């Protein structure tokens, strides 16, 4: 498991809205216009492309992702 000082993901442009959910760190990348998650081993998974630049990220009480686009 990564410690608080370990880098687990490389080549992210501008992550925003970091949220821990379902065993992974979820975030939107402002410049890449995508939503990602990364587990503690650094495995990056893309979950979607946002046509407008994403500028915030969260989850509904049911666990569905919410992304705000500019």
PyMOL Python script that loads the backbone (N, CA, C, O; Angstrom):
from pymol import cmd

cmd.read_pdbstr("""\
ATOM      1  N   UNK A   1       0.838  -1.182   0.000  1.00  0.00           N
ATOM      2  CA  UNK A   1       0.000   0.000   0.000  1.00  0.00           C
ATOM      3  C   UNK A   1       0.879   1.240   0.000  1.00  0.00           C
ATOM      4  O   UNK A   1       1.909   1.283   0.673  1.00  0.00           O
ATOM      5  N   UNK A   2       0.471   2.238  -0.752  1.00  0.00           N
ATOM      6  CA  UNK A   2       1.240   3.474  -0.853  1.00  0.00           C
ATOM      7  C   UNK A   2       1.111   4.287   0.428  1.00  0.00           C
ATOM      8  O   UNK A   2       0.061   4.290   1.070  1.00  0.00           O
ATOM      9  N   UNK A   3       2.186   4.974   0.794  1.00  0.00           N
ATOM     10  CA  UNK A   3       2.110   5.881   1.940  1.00  0.00           C
ATOM     11  C   UNK A   3       1.707   7.265   1.440  1.00  0.00           C
ATOM     12  O   UNK A   3       1.587   7.480   0.234  1.00  0.00           O
ATOM     13  N   UNK A   4       1.501   8.188   2.349  1.00  0.00           N
ATOM     14  CA  UNK A   4       1.058   9.526   1.961  1.00  0.00           C
ATOM     15  C   UNK A   4       2.109  10.292   1.165  1.00  0.00           C
ATOM     16  O   UNK A   4       1.790  11.318   0.564  1.00  0.00           O
ATOM     17  N   UNK A   5       3.353   9.819   1.146  1.00  0.00           N
ATOM     18  CA  UNK A   5       4.417  10.503   0.417  1.00  0.00           C
ATOM     19  C   UNK A   5       4.781   9.824  -0.900  1.00  0.00           C
ATOM     20  O   UNK A   5       5.688  10.286  -1.591  1.00  0.00           O
ATOM     21  N   UNK A   6       4.107   8.753  -1.260  1.00  0.00           N
ATOM     22  CA  UNK A   6       4.421   8.019  -2.482  1.00  0.00           C
ATOM     23  C   UNK A   6       3.636   8.565  -3.668  1.00  0.00           C
ATOM     24  O   UNK A   6       2.464   8.914  -3.532  1.00  0.00           O
ATOM     25  N   UNK A   7       4.273   8.638  -4.818  1.00  0.00           N
ATOM     26  CA  UNK A   7       3.586   8.993  -6.059  1.00  0.00           C
ATOM     27  C   UNK A   7       3.064   7.702  -6.663  1.00  0.00           C
ATOM     28  O   UNK A   7       3.833   6.769  -6.896  1.00  0.00           O
ATOM     29  N   UNK A   8       1.763   7.639  -6.918  1.00  0.00           N
ATOM     30  CA  UNK A   8       1.203   6.391  -7.430  1.00  0.00           C
ATOM     31  C   UNK A   8       0.826   6.473  -8.900  1.00  0.00           C
ATOM     32  O   UNK A   8       0.629   5.438  -9.538  1.00  0.00           O
ATOM     33  N   UNK A   9       0.721   7.683  -9.457  1.00  0.00           N
ATOM     34  CA  UNK A   9       0.321   7.846 -10.857  1.00  0.00           C
ATOM     35  C   UNK A   9       1.206   8.905 -11.491  1.00  0.00           C
ATOM     36  O   UNK A   9       1.498   9.928 -10.873  1.00  0.00           O
ATOM     37  N   UNK A  10       1.629   8.662 -12.716  1.00  0.00           N
ATOM     38  CA  UNK A  10       2.441   9.612 -13.483  1.00  0.00           C
ATOM     39  C   UNK A  10       1.623  10.202 -14.624  1.00  0.00           C
ATOM     40  O   UNK A  10       0.593   9.650 -15.010  1.00  0.00           O
ATOM     41  N   UNK A  11       2.084  11.319 -15.155  1.00  0.00           N
ATOM     42  CA  UNK A  11       1.566  11.929 -16.387  1.00  0.00           C
ATOM     43  C   UNK A  11       0.121  12.402 -16.301  1.00  0.00           C
ATOM     44  O   UNK A  11      -0.627  12.293 -17.272  1.00  0.00           O
ATOM     45  N   UNK A  12      -0.269  12.919 -15.165  1.00  0.00           N
ATOM     46  CA  UNK A  12      -1.564  13.550 -15.023  1.00  0.00           C
ATOM     47  C   UNK A  12      -1.343  15.055 -15.206  1.00  0.00           C
ATOM     48  O   UNK A  12      -0.405  15.616 -14.640  1.00  0.00           O
ATOM     49  N   UNK A  13      -2.197  15.702 -15.986  1.00  0.00           N
ATOM     50  CA  UNK A  13      -2.004  17.108 -16.298  1.00  0.00           C
ATOM     51  C   UNK A  13      -2.417  18.039 -15.156  1.00  0.00           C
ATOM     52  O   UNK A  13      -1.584  18.775 -14.626  1.00  0.00           O
ATOM     53  N   UNK A  14      -3.702  18.012 -14.774  1.00  0.00           N
ATOM     54  CA  UNK A  14      -4.221  18.936 -13.771  1.00  0.00           C
ATOM     55  C   UNK A  14      -5.392  18.273 -13.052  1.00  0.00           C
ATOM     56  O   UNK A  14      -6.547  18.535 -13.386  1.00  0.00           O
ATOM     57  N   UNK A  15      -5.108  17.413 -12.064  1.00  0.00           N
ATOM     58  CA  UNK A  15      -6.190  16.685 -11.383  1.00  0.00           C
ATOM     59  C   UNK A  15      -6.975  17.604 -10.452  1.00  0.00           C
ATOM     60  O   UNK A  15      -6.412  18.472  -9.784  1.00  0.00           O
ATOM     61  N   UNK A  16      -8.294  17.390 -10.427  1.00  0.00           N
ATOM     62  CA  UNK A  16      -9.172  18.156  -9.543  1.00  0.00           C
ATOM     63  C   UNK A  16     -10.219  17.241  -8.932  1.00  0.00           C
ATOM     64  O   UNK A  16     -10.521  16.176  -9.470  1.00  0.00           O
ATOM     65  N   UNK A  17     -10.768  17.667  -7.805  1.00  0.00           N
ATOM     66  CA  UNK A  17     -11.888  16.976  -7.185  1.00  0.00           C
ATOM     67  C   UNK A  17     -11.539  15.592  -6.665  1.00  0.00           C
ATOM     68  O   UNK A  17     -12.357  14.675  -6.754  1.00  0.00           O
ATOM     69  N   UNK A  18     -10.348  15.426  -6.127  1.00  0.00           N
ATOM     70  CA  UNK A  18      -9.925  14.100  -5.675  1.00  0.00           C
ATOM     71  C   UNK A  18     -10.879  13.553  -4.619  1.00  0.00           C
ATOM     72  O   UNK A  18     -11.188  14.221  -3.632  1.00  0.00           O
ATOM     73  N   UNK A  19     -11.340  12.320  -4.849  1.00  0.00           N
ATOM     74  CA  UNK A  19     -12.260  11.643  -3.941  1.00  0.00           C
ATOM     75  C   UNK A  19     -11.863  10.177  -3.809  1.00  0.00           C
ATOM     76  O   UNK A  19     -11.569   9.514  -4.804  1.00  0.00           O
ATOM     77  N   UNK A  20     -11.857   9.680  -2.586  1.00  0.00           N
ATOM     78  CA  UNK A  20     -11.640   8.250  -2.361  1.00  0.00           C
ATOM     79  C   UNK A  20     -13.001   7.580  -2.440  1.00  0.00           C
ATOM     80  O   UNK A  20     -13.920   7.949  -1.708  1.00  0.00           O
ATOM     81  N   UNK A  21     -13.136   6.593  -3.327  1.00  0.00           N
ATOM     82  CA  UNK A  21     -14.428   5.927  -3.532  1.00  0.00           C
ATOM     83  C   UNK A  21     -14.185   4.499  -4.008  1.00  0.00           C
ATOM     84  O   UNK A  21     -13.420   4.271  -4.944  1.00  0.00           O
ATOM     85  N   UNK A  22     -14.833   3.554  -3.366  1.00  0.00           N
ATOM     86  CA  UNK A  22     -14.791   2.148  -3.777  1.00  0.00           C
ATOM     87  C   UNK A  22     -13.360   1.624  -3.918  1.00  0.00           C
ATOM     88  O   UNK A  22     -13.052   0.892  -4.858  1.00  0.00           O
ATOM     89  N   UNK A  23     -12.497   2.000  -2.987  1.00  0.00           N
ATOM     90  CA  UNK A  23     -11.137   1.476  -2.968  1.00  0.00           C
ATOM     91  C   UNK A  23     -10.177   2.108  -3.955  1.00  0.00           C
ATOM     92  O   UNK A  23      -9.111   1.553  -4.222  1.00  0.00           O
ATOM     93  N   UNK A  24     -10.540   3.277  -4.509  1.00  0.00           N
ATOM     94  CA  UNK A  24      -9.670   3.942  -5.478  1.00  0.00           C
ATOM     95  C   UNK A  24      -9.778   5.454  -5.317  1.00  0.00           C
ATOM     96  O   UNK A  24     -10.769   5.966  -4.796  1.00  0.00           O
ATOM     97  N   UNK A  25      -8.752   6.156  -5.770  1.00  0.00           N
ATOM     98  CA  UNK A  25      -8.747   7.614  -5.810  1.00  0.00           C
ATOM     99  C   UNK A  25      -9.310   8.051  -7.157  1.00  0.00           C
ATOM    100  O   UNK A  25      -8.729   7.755  -8.201  1.00  0.00           O
ATOM    101  N   UNK A  26     -10.429   8.748  -7.136  1.00  0.00           N
ATOM    102  CA  UNK A  26     -11.088   9.234  -8.347  1.00  0.00           C
ATOM    103  C   UNK A  26     -10.807  10.721  -8.505  1.00  0.00           C
ATOM    104  O   UNK A  26     -10.675  11.438  -7.512  1.00  0.00           O
ATOM    105  N   UNK A  27     -10.714  11.191  -9.751  1.00  0.00           N
ATOM    106  CA  UNK A  27     -10.481  12.611 -10.007  1.00  0.00           C
ATOM    107  C   UNK A  27     -10.785  12.931 -11.457  1.00  0.00           C
ATOM    108  O   UNK A  27     -10.813  12.049 -12.315  1.00  0.00           O
ATOM    109  N   UNK A  28     -11.009  14.200 -11.710  1.00  0.00           N
ATOM    110  CA  UNK A  28     -11.116  14.666 -13.090  1.00  0.00           C
ATOM    111  C   UNK A  28      -9.799  15.345 -13.446  1.00  0.00           C
ATOM    112  O   UNK A  28      -9.128  15.900 -12.576  1.00  0.00           O
ATOM    113  N   UNK A  29      -9.433  15.301 -14.713  1.00  0.00           N
ATOM    114  CA  UNK A  29      -8.239  15.982 -15.205  1.00  0.00           C
ATOM    115  C   UNK A  29      -8.701  17.117 -16.106  1.00  0.00           C
ATOM    116  O   UNK A  29      -9.260  16.885 -17.178  1.00  0.00           O
ATOM    117  N   UNK A  30      -8.461  18.349 -15.660  1.00  0.00           N
ATOM    118  CA  UNK A  30      -8.945  19.554 -16.336  1.00  0.00           C
ATOM    119  C   UNK A  30      -8.491  19.621 -17.793  1.00  0.00           C
ATOM    120  O   UNK A  30      -9.307  19.885 -18.676  1.00  0.00           O
ATOM    121  N   UNK A  31      -7.211  19.386 -18.058  1.00  0.00           N
ATOM    122  CA  UNK A  31      -6.685  19.529 -19.422  1.00  0.00           C
ATOM    123  C   UNK A  31      -6.948  18.310 -20.302  1.00  0.00           C
ATOM    124  O   UNK A  31      -7.157  18.460 -21.506  1.00  0.00           O
ATOM    125  N   UNK A  32      -6.944  17.128 -19.736  1.00  0.00           N
ATOM    126  CA  UNK A  32      -7.215  15.916 -20.508  1.00  0.00           C
ATOM    127  C   UNK A  32      -8.709  15.710 -20.749  1.00  0.00           C
ATOM    128  O   UNK A  32      -9.104  14.934 -21.620  1.00  0.00           O
ATOM    129  N   UNK A  33      -9.553  16.427 -19.954  1.00  0.00           N
ATOM    130  CA  UNK A  33     -11.011  16.344 -20.069  1.00  0.00           C
ATOM    131  C   UNK A  33     -11.529  14.929 -19.839  1.00  0.00           C
ATOM    132  O   UNK A  33     -12.437  14.467 -20.531  1.00  0.00           O
ATOM    133  N   UNK A  34     -10.953  14.263 -18.880  1.00  0.00           N
ATOM    134  CA  UNK A  34     -11.322  12.879 -18.594  1.00  0.00           C
ATOM    135  C   UNK A  34     -11.506  12.671 -17.089  1.00  0.00           C
ATOM    136  O   UNK A  34     -11.023  13.451 -16.268  1.00  0.00           O
ATOM    137  N   UNK A  35     -12.214  11.602 -16.758  1.00  0.00           N
ATOM    138  CA  UNK A  35     -12.375  11.172 -15.372  1.00  0.00           C
ATOM    139  C   UNK A  35     -11.599   9.875 -15.208  1.00  0.00           C
ATOM    140  O   UNK A  35     -11.724   8.952 -16.013  1.00  0.00           O
ATOM    141  N   UNK A  36     -10.797   9.820 -14.154  1.00  0.00           N
ATOM    142  CA  UNK A  36      -9.943   8.670 -13.897  1.00  0.00           C
ATOM    143  C   UNK A  36     -10.138   8.166 -12.474  1.00  0.00           C
ATOM    144  O   UNK A  36     -10.664   8.868 -11.611  1.00  0.00           O
ATOM    145  N   UNK A  37      -9.704   6.939 -12.256  1.00  0.00           N
ATOM    146  CA  UNK A  37      -9.482   6.434 -10.905  1.00  0.00           C
ATOM    147  C   UNK A  37      -8.130   5.732 -10.906  1.00  0.00           C
ATOM    148  O   UNK A  37      -7.654   5.253 -11.935  1.00  0.00           O
ATOM    149  N   UNK A  38      -7.530   5.687  -9.726  1.00  0.00           N
ATOM    150  CA  UNK A  38      -6.248   4.999  -9.557  1.00  0.00           C
ATOM    151  C   UNK A  38      -6.301   4.231  -8.251  1.00  0.00           C
ATOM    152  O   UNK A  38      -6.691   4.774  -7.217  1.00  0.00           O
ATOM    153  N   UNK A  39      -5.907   2.956  -8.300  1.00  0.00           N
ATOM    154  CA  UNK A  39      -5.844   2.192  -7.055  1.00  0.00           C
ATOM    155  C   UNK A  39      -4.490   2.424  -6.400  1.00  0.00           C
ATOM    156  O   UNK A  39      -3.647   3.129  -6.955  1.00  0.00           O
ATOM    157  N   UNK A  40      -4.276   1.847  -5.239  1.00  0.00           N
ATOM    158  CA  UNK A  40      -3.035   2.127  -4.507  1.00  0.00           C
ATOM    159  C   UNK A  40      -1.798   1.492  -5.136  1.00  0.00           C
ATOM    160  O   UNK A  40      -0.682   1.749  -4.684  1.00  0.00           O
ATOM    161  N   UNK A  41      -1.972   0.667  -6.169  1.00  0.00           N
ATOM    162  CA  UNK A  41      -0.809   0.139  -6.890  1.00  0.00           C
ATOM    163  C   UNK A  41      -0.454   1.025  -8.082  1.00  0.00           C
ATOM    164  O   UNK A  41       0.546   0.782  -8.758  1.00  0.00           O
ATOM    165  N   UNK A  42      -1.274   2.059  -8.345  1.00  0.00           N
ATOM    166  CA  UNK A  42      -0.997   2.975  -9.443  1.00  0.00           C
ATOM    167  C   UNK A  42      -1.697   2.632 -10.739  1.00  0.00           C
ATOM    168  O   UNK A  42      -1.474   3.296 -11.751  1.00  0.00           O
ATOM    169  N   UNK A  43      -2.539   1.610 -10.735  1.00  0.00           N
ATOM    170  CA  UNK A  43      -3.280   1.253 -11.937  1.00  0.00           C
ATOM    171  C   UNK A  43      -4.314   2.328 -12.218  1.00  0.00           C
ATOM    172  O   UNK A  43      -5.207   2.573 -11.408  1.00  0.00           O
ATOM    173  N   UNK A  44      -4.184   2.968 -13.376  1.00  0.00           N
ATOM    174  CA  UNK A  44      -5.055   4.068 -13.773  1.00  0.00           C
ATOM    175  C   UNK A  44      -6.149   3.545 -14.681  1.00  0.00           C
ATOM    176  O   UNK A  44      -5.881   2.793 -15.619  1.00  0.00           O
ATOM    177  N   UNK A  45      -7.394   3.944 -14.403  1.00  0.00           N
ATOM    178  CA  UNK A  45      -8.520   3.541 -15.229  1.00  0.00           C
ATOM    179  C   UNK A  45      -9.281   4.797 -15.645  1.00  0.00           C
ATOM    180  O   UNK A  45      -9.598   5.646 -14.811  1.00  0.00           O
ATOM    181  N   UNK A  46      -9.569   4.907 -16.935  1.00  0.00           N
ATOM    182  CA  UNK A  46     -10.357   6.028 -17.438  1.00  0.00           C
ATOM    183  C   UNK A  46     -11.832   5.650 -17.396  1.00  0.00           C
ATOM    184  O   UNK A  46     -12.211   4.544 -17.782  1.00  0.00           O
ATOM    185  N   UNK A  47     -12.668   6.586 -16.920  1.00  0.00           N
ATOM    186  CA  UNK A  47     -14.099   6.328 -16.794  1.00  0.00           C
ATOM    187  C   UNK A  47     -14.938   7.162 -17.741  1.00  0.00           C
ATOM    188  O   UNK A  47     -16.113   6.854 -17.942  1.00  0.00           O
ATOM    189  N   UNK A  48     -14.381   8.198 -18.325  1.00  0.00           N
ATOM    190  CA  UNK A  48     -15.179   8.995 -19.246  1.00  0.00           C
ATOM    191  C   UNK A  48     -14.439  10.210 -19.762  1.00  0.00           C
ATOM    192  O   UNK A  48     -13.446  10.651 -19.181  1.00  0.00           O
ATOM    193  N   UNK A  49     -14.943  10.744 -20.867  1.00  0.00           N
ATOM    194  CA  UNK A  49     -14.445  11.972 -21.471  1.00  0.00           C
ATOM    195  C   UNK A  49     -15.503  13.043 -21.280  1.00  0.00           C
ATOM    196  O   UNK A  49     -16.687  12.788 -21.500  1.00  0.00           O
ATOM    197  N   UNK A  50     -15.095  14.241 -20.872  1.00  0.00           N
ATOM    198  CA  UNK A  50     -16.006  15.352 -20.640  1.00  0.00           C
ATOM    199  C   UNK A  50     -15.718  16.410 -21.702  1.00  0.00           C
ATOM    200  O   UNK A  50     -14.620  16.966 -21.733  1.00  0.00           O
ATOM    201  N   UNK A  51     -16.685  16.696 -22.571  1.00  0.00           N
ATOM    202  CA  UNK A  51     -16.476  17.666 -23.648  1.00  0.00           C
ATOM    203  C   UNK A  51     -16.092  19.043 -23.143  1.00  0.00           C
ATOM    204  O   UNK A  51     -15.193  19.679 -23.693  1.00  0.00           O
ATOM    205  N   UNK A  52     -16.763  19.511 -22.101  1.00  0.00           N
ATOM    206  CA  UNK A  52     -16.377  20.756 -21.435  1.00  0.00           C
ATOM    207  C   UNK A  52     -15.296  20.400 -20.423  1.00  0.00           C
ATOM    208  O   UNK A  52     -15.294  19.292 -19.886  1.00  0.00           O
ATOM    209  N   UNK A  53     -14.392  21.311 -20.161  1.00  0.00           N
ATOM    210  CA  UNK A  53     -13.328  20.974 -19.216  1.00  0.00           C
ATOM    211  C   UNK A  53     -13.920  20.736 -17.822  1.00  0.00           C
ATOM    212  O   UNK A  53     -14.615  21.601 -17.288  1.00  0.00           O
ATOM    213  N   UNK A  54     -13.646  19.566 -17.235  1.00  0.00           N
ATOM    214  CA  UNK A  54     -14.186  19.273 -15.907  1.00  0.00           C
ATOM    215  C   UNK A  54     -13.540  20.165 -14.852  1.00  0.00           C
ATOM    216  O   UNK A  54     -12.338  20.430 -14.890  1.00  0.00           O
ATOM    217  N   UNK A  55     -14.353  20.616 -13.922  1.00  0.00           N
ATOM    218  CA  UNK A  55     -13.851  21.506 -12.877  1.00  0.00           C
ATOM    219  C   UNK A  55     -14.514  21.174 -11.547  1.00  0.00           C
ATOM    220  O   UNK A  55     -14.995  22.066 -10.847  1.00  0.00           O
ATOM    221  N   UNK A  56     -14.537  19.941 -11.214  1.00  0.00           N
ATOM    222  CA  UNK A  56     -15.128  19.483  -9.964  1.00  0.00           C
ATOM    223  C   UNK A  56     -15.643  18.075 -10.132  1.00  0.00           C
ATOM    224  O   UNK A  56     -16.019  17.661 -11.229  1.00  0.00           O
ATOM    225  N   UNK A  57     -15.657  17.347  -9.042  1.00  0.00           N
ATOM    226  CA  UNK A  57     -15.993  15.942  -9.134  1.00  0.00           C
ATOM    227  C   UNK A  57     -16.515  15.461  -7.795  1.00  0.00           C
ATOM    228  O   UNK A  57     -16.030  15.887  -6.747  1.00  0.00           O
ATOM    229  N   UNK A  58     -17.495  14.579  -7.823  1.00  0.00           N
ATOM    230  CA  UNK A  58     -18.032  13.994  -6.603  1.00  0.00           C
ATOM    231  C   UNK A  58     -18.913  12.807  -6.929  1.00  0.00           C
ATOM    232  O   UNK A  58     -18.931  12.324  -8.061  1.00  0.00           O
ATOM    233  N   UNK A  59     -19.643  12.339  -5.929  1.00  0.00           N
ATOM    234  CA  UNK A  59     -20.535  11.182  -6.089  1.00  0.00           C
ATOM    235  C   UNK A  59     -21.878  11.473  -5.441  1.00  0.00           C
ATOM    236  O   UNK A  59     -21.956  12.189  -4.442  1.00  0.00           O
ATOM    237  N   UNK A  60     -22.931  10.914  -6.018  1.00  0.00           N
ATOM    238  CA  UNK A  60     -24.251  10.982  -5.405  1.00  0.00           C
ATOM    239  C   UNK A  60     -24.272  10.025  -4.213  1.00  0.00           C
ATOM    240  O   UNK A  60     -23.371   9.196  -4.081  1.00  0.00           O
ATOM    241  N   UNK A  61     -25.277  10.120  -3.345  1.00  0.00           N
ATOM    242  CA  UNK A  61     -25.392   9.157  -2.248  1.00  0.00           C
ATOM    243  C   UNK A  61     -25.491   7.712  -2.728  1.00  0.00           C
ATOM    244  O   UNK A  61     -25.129   6.789  -1.997  1.00  0.00           O
ATOM    245  N   UNK A  62     -25.987   7.508  -3.973  1.00  0.00           N
ATOM    246  CA  UNK A  62     -26.080   6.159  -4.529  1.00  0.00           C
ATOM    247  C   UNK A  62     -24.759   5.682  -5.131  1.00  0.00           C
ATOM    248  O   UNK A  62     -24.653   4.528  -5.545  1.00  0.00           O
ATOM    249  N   UNK A  63     -23.744   6.562  -5.185  1.00  0.00           N
ATOM    250  CA  UNK A  63     -22.444   6.174  -5.714  1.00  0.00           C
ATOM    251  C   UNK A  63     -22.208   6.523  -7.161  1.00  0.00           C
ATOM    252  O   UNK A  63     -21.161   6.181  -7.711  1.00  0.00           O
ATOM    253  N   UNK A  64     -23.161   7.202  -7.800  1.00  0.00           N
ATOM    254  CA  UNK A  64     -22.978   7.612  -9.194  1.00  0.00           C
ATOM    255  C   UNK A  64     -22.066   8.825  -9.273  1.00  0.00           C
ATOM    256  O   UNK A  64     -22.215   9.744  -8.467  1.00  0.00           O
ATOM    257  N   UNK A  65     -21.122   8.863 -10.219  1.00  0.00           N
ATOM    258  CA  UNK A  65     -20.227  10.010 -10.325  1.00  0.00           C
ATOM    259  C   UNK A  65     -20.954  11.249 -10.858  1.00  0.00           C
ATOM    260  O   UNK A  65     -21.856  11.157 -11.691  1.00  0.00           O
ATOM    261  N   UNK A  66     -20.532  12.398 -10.354  1.00  0.00           N
ATOM    262  CA  UNK A  66     -21.007  13.701 -10.811  1.00  0.00           C
ATOM    263  C   UNK A  66     -19.788  14.519 -11.240  1.00  0.00           C
ATOM    264  O   UNK A  66     -18.804  14.602 -10.504  1.00  0.00           O
ATOM    265  N   UNK A  67     -19.853  15.122 -12.427  1.00  0.00           N
ATOM    266  CA  UNK A  67     -18.739  15.937 -12.920  1.00  0.00           C
ATOM    267  C   UNK A  67     -19.300  17.288 -13.355  1.00  0.00           C
ATOM    268  O   UNK A  67     -20.294  17.351 -14.078  1.00  0.00           O
ATOM    269  N   UNK A  68     -18.665  18.353 -12.915  1.00  0.00           N
ATOM    270  CA  UNK A  68     -19.034  19.692 -13.338  1.00  0.00           C
ATOM    271  C   UNK A  68     -18.116  20.102 -14.470  1.00  0.00           C
ATOM    272  O   UNK A  68     -16.896  19.999 -14.343  1.00  0.00           O
ATOM    273  N   UNK A  69     -18.685  20.568 -15.587  1.00  0.00           N
ATOM    274  CA  UNK A  69     -17.892  21.024 -16.721  1.00  0.00           C
ATOM    275  C   UNK A  69     -18.027  22.516 -16.920  1.00  0.00           C
ATOM    276  O   UNK A  69     -19.087  23.091 -16.675  1.00  0.00           O
ATOM    277  N   UNK A  70     -16.950  23.143 -17.364  1.00  0.00           N
ATOM    278  CA  UNK A  70     -16.969  24.594 -17.609  1.00  0.00           C
ATOM    279  C   UNK A  70     -17.491  24.884 -18.994  1.00  0.00           C
ATOM    280  O   UNK A  70     -17.583  26.047 -19.388  1.00  0.00           O
TER     281      UNK A  70
END
""", "prot")
cmd.dss("prot")
cmd.show_as("cartoon", "prot")
cmd.util.cbc("prot")
cmd.orient("prot")
